[in-house]
Amino acid sequence: MSGAATIVLMWEARAVEGRGGELLEWARARSAELSREPARRELLRAPQDRVLVMTWWEGASYADDLPELPEPDATLITRPVHRWRFEAVG
């Protein structure tokens, strides 16, 4: 993978039972505080109090250092955050 592309970062966490709304609001606030504005951003939720944040970065390369959401406080989540990085294909 080389050259400029669209890179999509995915961040997924599972909240302690019953705290999914709190985790969603935490993720919304942290995604608004990124050091740069992504081309696109989506926040999603799923059963079991899971929250997913996806950000799209235009003109980036796979290896670029891109702003990512941090780990929430360990008392809010049931396991470490899962992170994935994808390159969009045409």
Helices and strands as residue ranges (DSSP letters): E 5-14, H 20-32, E 40-46, E 50-60, E 82-87
